[in-house]
Amino acid sequence: MPSVGIIGAGAAGLVAAKILLDDNFIVTSFDRQNDIGGIWSKQYAYYDLHDQSSGGTLEFSDLHDGQAGPSTLSNEQREEPLKSERNN
């Protein structure tokens, strides 16, 4: 099996890892933080950070972020789908 390293475990890095895993690659992700989530990680996000993008921006095909209501999400609300995807 081919192997690949992905630098960054934010939304883009997680999507890349998911696609490559689905294609039977051996994937190793590297990130300077202790946890996944990129700018949405509690380690990195500043207090009271909110997302102003429309719902579904960071959804995965097998995990929906569930946003149908407010047009902004706190960093905790945005981080949760990313952490859930790690387990899929």
LINKA-V43935 format. One record per backbone hydrogen bond with DSSP energy under -1.0 kcal/mol. NH is the residue of the N-H (numbers start at 0). CO is the residue of the C=O. If there is no record, write none. Layout:
BEGIN
nh & co
NH & CO
NH & CO
END
This chain:
BEGIN
nh & co
3 & 25
5 & 27
7 & 29
13 & 9
14 & 10
15 & 11
16 & 12
17 & 13
18 & 14
19 & 15
20 & 16
21 & 17
22 & 18
23 & 20
24 & 19
25 & 1
27 & 3
29 & 5
36 & 8
39 & 36
40 & 37
43 & 40
44 & 40
48 & 45
50 & 72
56 & 53
58 & 55
59 & 62
62 & 59
72 & 50
74 & 48
77 & 73
78 & 74
79 & 75
82 & 78
83 & 79
84 & 80
85 & 81
86 & 83
87 & 84
END
